[in-house]
Amino acid sequence: MDIRVLNRNDAEQYKQIRLTALRACPESFAQSFDNELSQPLSYFANKITPSNQSFIIGAFNGLTLVGTAGVSRQDYLKRSHKGMISGFYVNKPFQSNGIGKRLLERIIDEAKQLNDLSQLQLVVISENTSAIKLYQKYGFETFAFERDALRLGQKSYDAKHMVLFL
């Protein structure tokens, strides 16, 4: 399994895994499948182009992208010491094989390389106990609980906001 920072050349595979994630786990993402489905390939290429503000990593099984996670620095100067983890997903056939753990380790390592970034935050649906346990294992702590964080049709989902101080 190769884990590396994605670049523009990975746009097609990134688009496919992103759409798979949005379809398979719509409650875990703020964005909707229909909205991202309508986006051109250039949207995804721009999204995965690394910078000092953001990056997305991918786990590859051979040449196939099977998992992703990203970090983006908060935009406002007074909050730029915070990075937000998003887009964390591993394709179903590859789950429970340690890939999520390896993605999280790499995300933390890469985030430490960003100048003046002192914390990573994330939001996780409170029902996703396996993800919460993984984050806690790496030192993430819950700092807020949000009721009715996302709605999917008539169903409401609560979320935990977690932080790791680097």
LINFEN-V840808 format. One record per residue. N is the residue number from 1. RES is the residue in one letter. OMEGA is omega in radians with two decimals (999 if undefined). Layout:
# LINFEN-V840808
n: {N/N}
res: {RES/RES}
omega: {OMEGA/OMEGA}
This chain:
# LINFEN-V840808
n: {1/2/3/4/5/6/7/8/9/10/11/12/13/14/15/16/17/18/19/20/21/22/23/24/25/26/27/28/29/30/31/32/33/34/35/36/37/38/39/40/41/42/43/44/45/46/47/48/49/50/51/52/53/54/55/56/57/58/59/60/61/62/63/64/65/66/67/68/69/70/71/72/73/74/75/76/77/78/79/80/81/82/83/84/85/86/87/88/89/90/91/92/93/94/95/96/97/98/99/100/101/102/103/104/105/106/107/108/109/110/111/112/113/114/115/116/117/118/119/120/121/122/123/124/125/126/127/128/129/130/131/132/133/134/135/136/137/138/139/140/141/142/143/144/145/146/147/148/149/150/151/152/153/154/155/156/157/158/159/160/161/162/163/164/165/166}
res: {M/D/I/R/V/L/N/R/N/D/A/E/Q/Y/K/Q/I/R/L/T/A/L/R/A/C/P/E/S/F/A/Q/S/F/D/N/E/L/S/Q/P/L/S/Y/F/A/N/K/I/T/P/S/N/Q/S/F/I/I/G/A/F/N/G/L/T/L/V/G/T/A/G/V/S/R/Q/D/Y/L/K/R/S/H/K/G/M/I/S/G/F/Y/V/N/K/P/F/Q/S/N/G/I/G/K/R/L/L/E/R/I/I/D/E/A/K/Q/L/N/D/L/S/Q/L/Q/L/V/V/I/S/E/N/T/S/A/I/K/L/Y/Q/K/Y/G/F/E/T/F/A/F/E/R/D/A/L/R/L/G/Q/K/S/Y/D/A/K/H/M/V/L/F/L}
omega: {3.11/3.09/-3.10/3.06/3.13/3.06/-3.05/-3.13/-3.13/-2.99/-3.09/3.12/3.12/3.12/-3.11/-3.13/3.11/3.12/3.08/-3.14/-3.11/3.11/-3.06/-3.05/-3.06/-3.13/-3.08/-3.06/3.11/-3.13/-3.14/3.10/-3.08/3.14/-3.11/3.09/-3.10/-3.10/3.09/3.13/-3.14/3.08/-3.12/3.10/3.12/-3.11/-3.06/3.09/-3.07/3.09/3.06/-3.14/-3.06/3.03/3.05/3.10/3.13/3.04/-3.10/2.96/-2.96/3.12/-3.05/3.10/-3.07/3.13/3.14/2.98/-3.11/3.05/3.01/3.13/3.09/-3.00/-3.04/-3.08/-3.09/3.12/-3.04/3.06/-3.11/3.03/-3.14/3.05/3.11/3.06/-3.11/-3.11/3.01/3.12/-3.06/-3.10/-3.08/3.12/-3.14/3.09/3.12/-3.11/3.10/3.10/-3.13/3.07/-3.13/3.10/-3.12/3.09/-3.13/3.13/-3.14/-3.13/3.13/3.13/3.12/-3.11/3.02/3.06/-3.06/3.09/3.04/3.09/3.05/3.06/-3.11/3.09/-3.02/3.09/-3.08/-3.03/3.14/3.10/-3.14/3.10/3.11/-3.13/3.13/3.12/-3.13/3.01/3.08/3.12/3.07/3.08/3.08/3.06/-3.09/3.06/3.06/-3.09/3.11/3.04/3.10/-3.00/3.14/-3.08/3.12/3.13/3.03/-3.10/3.00/3.02/-3.06/-3.12/3.00/3.09/-3.07/999}
